[in-house]
Amino acid sequence: MNTRVRKSAFRTLATTVVLAAATAGLAPIGAIATADAAVNPMVAHARNYLGTTQGQCKVFVQKIYAETHANTLGTGYYQAYINAGYHRVAKADVVPGDIIQETDSGAHTTGIHTAIVTGDPAGVDIRVIDSNFVASLKVGEHTYNPDAHAASKGGVAYYWHKG
């Protein structure tokens, strides 16, 4: 399924969930991007850890993946995503539940970061949930520009989608 069709179908599903909640007398908690994220099990589960100490970013993403999938993500920094059935997509094509992986110039010692996408990209910034970014070793949800952040450390950002 092409990305445009996938995103459209995802938004339609999210809108249906929001409308169903509204007609059942439940008030949606935010904009449609929040409803999009609530449909994704990785995002919904990761939000249970907001404000808690979970350690390094990649370890947190591995934990969330293992708790929401039948297998584990693995330990390799790049190959683990491929082995788990992910493929790279363009930044403009990410959807909630996709993974952002920043890498440095090759040593994987400085300027690397891993996050779970919680909202569609809006301009250069993407809404994510991660650990060890908003506070030392703590889980937070925020917006940032992964491309600029990675470039400032001599690296690049990769965007991974499962399926």
MIDO-606529 format. One record per residue (C-alpha): residue number from 1; x negated, y negated, z negated; chain. Coordinates in steps of 0.25 Angstrom, whole numbers, m for minus. Example, Ala and Ser with C-alpha at 12.3 -4.5 7.8 and 13.67 -1.06 7.14 Angstrom:
REM residues 2
  num     xx     yy     zz  chaine
    1    m49     18    m31       A
    2    m55      4    m29       A
//
This chain:
REM residues 163
  num     xx     yy     zz  chaine
    1      0      0      0       A
    2     m6    m13      4       A
    3     m9    m23     m7       A
    4      2    m33     m4       A
    5     13    m23     m4       A
    6      7    m17    m17       A
    7      7    m31    m24       A
    8     21    m34    m18       A
    9     27    m21    m23       A
   10     20    m23    m37       A
   11     26    m37    m38       A
   12     40    m31    m34       A
   13     39    m21    m45       A
   14     35    m31    m55       A
   15     46    m40    m51       A
   16     56    m29    m53       A
   17     51    m26    m67       A
   18     52    m41    m71       A
   19     66    m42    m65       A
   20     70    m29    m72       A
   21     65    m34    m85       A
   22     72    m47    m83       A
   23     85    m40    m80       A
   24     83    m31    m93       A
   25     82    m44   m101       A
   26     67    m43   m103       A
   27     59    m55   m100       A
   28     47    m53    m91       A
   29     34    m57    m99       A
   30     27    m65    m88       A
   31     26    m68    m73       A
   32     27    m57    m62       A
   33     12    m54    m63       A
   34     14    m50    m78       A
   35     25    m41    m73       A
   36     16    m35    m62       A
   37      6    m32    m73       A
   38     16    m26    m82       A
   39     19    m15    m71       A
   40      4    m11    m71       A
   41      1     m1    m82       A
   42    m14     m5    m83       A
   43    m10    m19    m85       A
   44      1    m16    m95       A
   45     m8     m7   m103       A
   46    m20    m16   m103       A
   47    m11    m27   m109       A
   48     m9    m19   m121       A
   49    m24    m22   m124       A
   50    m23    m37   m123       A
   51    m31    m44   m134       A
   52    m38    m31   m139       A
   53    m53    m27   m138       A
   54    m55    m17   m127       A
   55    m70    m19   m124       A
   56    m75    m21   m110       A
   57    m66    m24    m98       A
   58    m69    m11    m90       A
   59    m67     m2   m102       A
   60    m54     m9   m104       A
   61    m49     m7    m90       A
   62    m54      8    m91       A
   63    m46      9   m103       A
   64    m33      3    m97       A
   65    m35     12    m85       A
   66    m37     25    m93       A
   67    m24     22   m102       A
   68    m15     19    m89       A
   69    m21     30    m79       A
   70    m23     45    m80       A
   71    m38     44    m77       A
   72    m49     34    m82       A
   73    m55     23    m74       A
   74    m69     28    m75       A
   75    m82     21    m79       A
   76    m88     16    m66       A
   77    m87      1    m63       A
   78    m83      2    m49       A
   79    m81     17    m45       A
   80    m71     19    m57       A
   81    m61     11    m50       A
   82    m62     19    m37       A
   83    m62     32    m44       A
   84    m49     28    m51       A
   85    m42     25    m38       A
   86    m44     10    m37       A
   87    m48      2    m25       A
   88    m52    m12    m23       A
   89    m42    m23    m19       A
   90    m43    m38    m16       A
   91    m41    m47    m28       A
   92    m29    m52    m21       A
   93    m23    m38    m21       A
   94    m24    m35    m36       A
   95    m12    m31    m44       A
   96    m10    m29    m59       A
   97    m17    m16    m64       A
   98    m29    m18    m54       A
   99    m43    m19    m59       A
  100    m53    m30    m57       A
  101    m68    m26    m59       A
  102    m78    m36    m58       A
  103    m93    m32    m56       A
  104   m106    m39    m56       A
  105   m117    m39    m47       A
  106   m119    m24    m49       A
  107   m125    m22    m63       A
  108   m111    m21    m70       A
  109   m117    m28    m82       A
  110   m112    m42    m81       A
  111    m99    m49    m75       A
  112    m91    m36    m74       A
  113    m76    m36    m78       A
  114    m64    m27    m76       A
  115    m50    m31    m78       A
  116    m36    m26    m75       A
  117    m27    m35    m66       A
  118    m14    m40    m73       A
  119     m9    m49    m62       A
  120    m10    m52    m47       A
  121    m21    m62    m43       A
  122    m17    m76    m43       A
  123    m28    m84    m35       A
  124    m41    m81    m40       A
  125    m37    m76    m54       A
  126    m32    m62    m58       A
  127    m24    m59    m71       A
  128    m31    m47    m78       A
  129    m32    m40    m91       A
  130    m46    m36    m96       A
  131    m55    m34   m108       A
  132    m67    m42   m111       A
  133    m64    m55   m103       A
  134    m55    m64   m111       A
  135    m62    m60   m124       A
  136    m73    m51   m127       A
  137    m68    m36   m126       A
  138    m54    m41   m127       A
  139    m42    m38   m117       A
  140    m36    m50   m111       A
  141    m27    m54    m99       A
  142    m32    m66    m91       A
  143    m34    m71    m77       A
  144    m47    m73    m70       A
  145    m54    m73    m57       A
  146    m62    m59    m56       A
  147    m69    m63    m43       A
  148    m75    m76    m50       A
  149    m78    m69    m63       A
  150    m86    m58    m56       A
  151    m93    m67    m47       A
  152    m98    m76    m58       A
  153   m105    m63    m63       A
  154   m110    m60    m49       A
  155   m100    m49    m46       A
  156    m87    m47    m39       A
  157    m73    m42    m44       A
  158    m66    m30    m39       A
  159    m51    m27    m39       A
  160    m46    m13    m40       A
  161    m33     m7    m38       A
  162    m29      7    m41       A
  163    m21     15    m30       A
//
